[in-house]
Amino acid sequence: MDPNYRLNGNLIQRVEAPVIGNLVNDELGKLVLAKLNERFKGVPNIEFTREFKKDQPITHSNVPRVLAIDQILKEEGLDIHVLSLEEVVRYQNAIPERGTTYSDTNSVIIYPKEGSNEDLRQKALQLVGKSFTEVPLVVSGLGVERADNNLGFTFTQTDHVLVREAPYLTKDCMVALNEDGKLVESDQDVSVWIPSDQSGLRRLARSRGLVVSSSSDGLAVSDDCGRVQLFSARGRSD
């Protein structure tokens, strides 16, 4: 893949912001889907079995698909990645279709208590060098590979794993970025929904409108409104 590839497709660009775009079925989209399907051939809810028209947005975002795509983009040496939670908040006005779609971030949330997706919760803790946590953790950059379990995948280590403590994920609230670029509870910006029991390992996704949800434990659930949304520090030159 050409490392100078620049995001195309359904884009909204602001002068002061990098480019945020949907992954579409163009040169990059075809490459990513081919590599993902090779790794997860026959795995329900991860392999893409539907066909997309030229330049159509890739739909049905879910956690294993998005983490696999993020991993492939890094392996290709591209300066493009799946949006992080912080980028969703920082560049909210540049997100295409934000009122009618959802998109998974490149992160998952680990809650202190055992719960949903417990095997994956334990695996994620192991990969970040912990046996337990006393506060919710946002973990981005995990890799995925196929596995013989009910979801068809497990987490793997990469060179891009990043862990942030997230005390704001203990109640429904609003969050904003502080001067250090960290998310903190606020009285403005973006709403966050959390599970009532605060347990297990959950997806971190932008819901329709501009709400971040950590309440869903269905890591492989997806629908037509799902988008794979990418961040690039560079736009197109044409």
C-alpha positions as CSV (number, residue, x, y, z in Angstrom):
1,M,0.0,0.0,0.0
2,D,1.3,3.5,-0.9
3,P,2.3,5.1,2.4
4,N,1.3,8.5,0.9
5,Y,-2.3,7.4,0.6
6,R,-4.6,10.2,1.7
7,L,-8.1,9.8,3.0
8,N,-10.9,10.1,0.5
9,G,-14.7,9.5,0.6
10,N,-17.2,11.1,2.8
11,L,-15.2,13.8,4.5
12,I,-15.7,17.0,6.4
13,Q,-12.6,19.1,6.7
14,R,-12.0,22.1,8.9
15,V,-9.0,24.4,8.4
16,E,-7.9,24.0,11.9
17,A,-8.4,20.2,12.1
18,P,-6.9,17.1,10.5
19,V,-9.1,15.0,8.2
20,I,-11.8,12.7,9.7
21,G,-13.3,10.3,7.2
22,N,-15.3,7.1,6.8
23,L,-13.4,4.1,5.5
24,V,-14.9,3.6,2.1
25,N,-14.6,0.9,-0.6
26,D,-11.8,2.5,-2.5
27,E,-8.1,1.4,-2.8
28,L,-7.6,1.5,0.9
29,G,-10.9,-0.1,1.8
30,K,-10.4,-3.0,-0.6
31,L,-6.9,-3.7,0.8
32,V,-8.1,-3.6,4.4
33,L,-11.1,-5.8,3.8
34,A,-9.1,-8.4,1.9
35,K,-6.5,-8.6,4.7
36,L,-9.2,-8.7,7.4
37,N,-11.2,-11.4,5.6
38,E,-8.0,-13.5,5.1
39,R,-7.4,-13.5,8.8
40,F,-11.0,-14.1,9.9
41,K,-12.3,-16.2,7.0
42,G,-15.5,-18.1,8.1
43,V,-15.7,-16.2,11.5
44,P,-19.3,-14.9,11.8
45,N,-19.6,-11.1,12.6
46,I,-16.0,-10.5,11.8
47,E,-15.4,-11.6,8.2
48,F,-17.1,-9.2,5.8
49,T,-19.4,-11.3,3.6
50,R,-21.4,-8.4,2.0
51,E,-20.2,-6.6,-1.0
52,F,-19.8,-2.8,-1.1
53,K,-20.2,-0.6,-4.2
54,K,-17.2,1.6,-5.3
55,D,-16.6,4.4,-2.7
56,Q,-19.5,3.2,-0.5
57,P,-18.8,3.6,3.2
58,I,-17.8,0.3,5.0
59,T,-20.7,-0.4,7.4
60,H,-21.3,-2.7,10.4
61,S,-18.6,-1.5,12.7
62,N,-17.9,-3.6,15.7
63,V,-15.0,-4.1,18.1
64,P,-13.1,-6.9,16.4
65,R,-13.5,-5.4,13.0
66,V,-12.4,-2.0,14.0
67,L,-9.4,-3.2,16.0
68,A,-8.3,-5.5,13.1
69,I,-8.6,-2.6,10.7
70,D,-6.6,-0.3,13.0
71,Q,-3.9,-3.0,13.2
72,I,-3.8,-3.5,9.4
73,L,-3.4,0.3,8.9
74,K,-0.4,0.4,11.2
75,E,1.1,-2.7,9.5
76,E,0.8,-0.9,6.2
77,G,2.8,2.0,7.6
78,L,0.0,4.5,6.9
79,D,-0.4,7.7,8.9
80,I,-4.1,6.9,9.3
81,H,-5.8,5.3,12.3
82,V,-9.2,4.6,13.7
83,L,-10.5,7.5,15.8
84,S,-9.6,7.4,19.5
85,L,-12.0,8.4,22.2
86,E,-10.1,11.7,22.7
87,E,-10.3,12.4,19.0
88,V,-14.0,11.9,18.9
89,V,-14.3,14.6,21.5
90,R,-11.7,17.0,20.1
91,Y,-12.8,16.8,16.5
92,Q,-16.5,16.3,17.0
93,N,-17.6,18.9,14.5
94,A,-15.5,17.2,11.7
95,I,-17.1,13.8,12.1
96,P,-19.2,12.9,9.0
97,E,-22.8,11.5,9.5
98,R,-22.5,11.9,13.3
99,G,-26.2,12.4,13.8
100,T,-27.3,9.2,12.0
101,T,-24.5,6.7,12.5
102,Y,-22.4,5.1,15.2
103,S,-18.7,4.2,15.2
104,D,-16.5,2.2,17.4
105,T,-13.3,3.9,18.7
106,N,-9.9,2.2,18.7
107,S,-10.5,1.5,22.5
108,V,-12.2,-0.7,24.9
109,I,-13.1,-0.1,28.6
110,I,-12.0,-2.4,31.4
111,Y,-14.1,-2.1,34.5
112,P,-12.8,-3.0,38.0
113,K,-15.4,-5.7,38.6
114,E,-15.7,-9.1,36.8
115,G,-18.5,-9.3,34.4
116,S,-19.4,-9.4,30.7
117,N,-16.6,-10.7,28.4
118,E,-14.6,-11.8,31.4
119,D,-12.1,-13.9,29.5
120,L,-11.3,-10.9,27.3
121,R,-11.2,-8.6,30.3
122,Q,-8.6,-10.9,31.9
123,K,-6.6,-11.1,28.6
124,A,-6.6,-7.3,28.3
125,L,-5.5,-6.8,31.8
126,Q,-2.7,-9.3,31.2
127,L,-1.6,-7.5,28.1
128,V,-1.3,-4.2,29.9
129,G,0.6,-5.7,32.8
130,K,-2.1,-5.8,35.4
131,S,-3.9,-8.4,37.4
132,F,-6.7,-6.0,38.6
133,T,-7.7,-2.4,38.4
134,E,-9.3,-0.1,41.0
135,V,-10.6,2.4,38.4
136,P,-11.9,2.0,34.9
137,L,-9.2,1.8,32.2
138,V,-9.5,2.9,28.6
139,V,-7.2,0.7,26.5
140,S,-6.5,1.5,22.9
141,G,-4.3,-0.1,20.3
142,L,-5.0,-3.8,21.1
143,G,-4.5,-6.3,18.3
144,V,-6.9,-9.1,17.5
145,E,-6.5,-12.6,16.2
146,R,-9.0,-15.4,15.6
147,A,-9.7,-17.7,18.5
148,D,-11.8,-20.8,19.3
149,N,-14.3,-19.0,21.5
150,N,-17.9,-17.8,21.2
151,L,-16.8,-14.4,19.7
152,G,-14.2,-15.9,17.3
153,F,-11.4,-13.6,18.5
154,T,-9.0,-12.7,21.3
155,F,-6.8,-9.7,22.0
156,T,-3.1,-9.6,21.2
157,Q,-0.2,-7.4,22.1
158,T,1.0,-4.6,19.7
159,D,3.5,-1.8,19.8
160,H,0.7,0.7,20.0
161,V,-1.2,-0.2,23.2
162,L,-2.1,2.8,25.4
163,V,-3.7,2.7,28.8
164,R,-5.5,5.7,30.5
165,E,-7.3,5.7,33.8
166,A,-10.9,6.9,33.3
167,P,-12.5,7.8,36.6
168,Y,-15.2,9.8,34.6
169,L,-16.5,6.4,33.4
170,T,-18.2,5.6,36.8
171,K,-21.4,7.5,36.1
172,D,-23.4,9.0,33.3
173,C,-21.9,12.4,32.7
174,M,-20.5,15.0,30.3
175,V,-16.8,14.9,29.4
176,A,-14.4,17.4,27.8
177,L,-10.6,17.6,27.1
178,N,-8.6,19.5,29.7
179,E,-5.5,21.6,28.9
180,D,-3.3,18.4,28.9
181,G,-5.5,16.7,26.3
182,K,-7.0,14.3,28.9
183,L,-10.7,13.6,29.2
184,V,-12.3,14.8,32.4
185,E,-15.8,15.1,33.8
186,S,-17.3,18.4,32.7
187,D,-20.6,20.3,32.4
188,Q,-20.3,20.5,28.6
189,D,-19.2,18.8,25.4
190,V,-20.0,15.1,25.1
191,S,-22.3,12.8,27.0
192,V,-21.1,9.5,28.3
193,W,-23.4,6.5,29.1
194,I,-22.1,3.7,31.3
195,P,-23.4,0.3,32.4
196,S,-25.3,0.4,35.8
197,D,-23.2,-2.5,37.2
198,Q,-19.8,-1.1,35.9
199,S,-18.4,-4.5,35.3
200,G,-16.6,-6.5,32.6
201,L,-15.1,-5.4,29.4
202,R,-17.2,-3.1,27.2
203,R,-17.0,-1.4,23.8
204,L,-16.4,2.4,23.6
205,A,-18.4,3.7,20.7
206,R,-19.8,7.0,19.5
207,S,-23.6,6.6,19.4
208,R,-25.9,8.4,17.1
209,G,-25.7,12.1,17.8
210,L,-22.6,12.7,19.9
211,V,-22.9,10.3,22.8
212,V,-20.1,8.0,23.9
213,S,-21.4,4.7,25.2
214,S,-19.5,2.2,27.4
215,S,-22.6,0.4,28.3
216,S,-22.7,-2.2,25.5
217,D,-21.2,-5.6,26.1
218,G,-22.0,-7.0,22.6
219,L,-18.5,-6.6,21.1
220,A,-19.4,-8.2,17.8
221,V,-22.9,-6.6,17.4
222,S,-23.2,-4.4,14.3
223,D,-25.7,-2.9,11.9
224,D,-26.1,-0.8,8.7
225,C,-25.6,2.5,10.6
226,G,-22.1,1.5,11.8
227,R,-19.1,3.3,10.3
228,V,-15.4,2.8,10.5
229,Q,-14.1,6.4,11.1
230,L,-10.5,7.2,10.5
231,F,-8.1,10.0,11.4
232,S,-5.4,11.4,9.2
233,A,-3.1,14.4,9.9
234,R,-3.0,14.9,6.1
235,G,-5.9,15.5,3.6
236,R,-5.9,14.8,-0.1
237,S,-3.6,16.9,-2.3
238,D,-6.2,17.1,-5.1
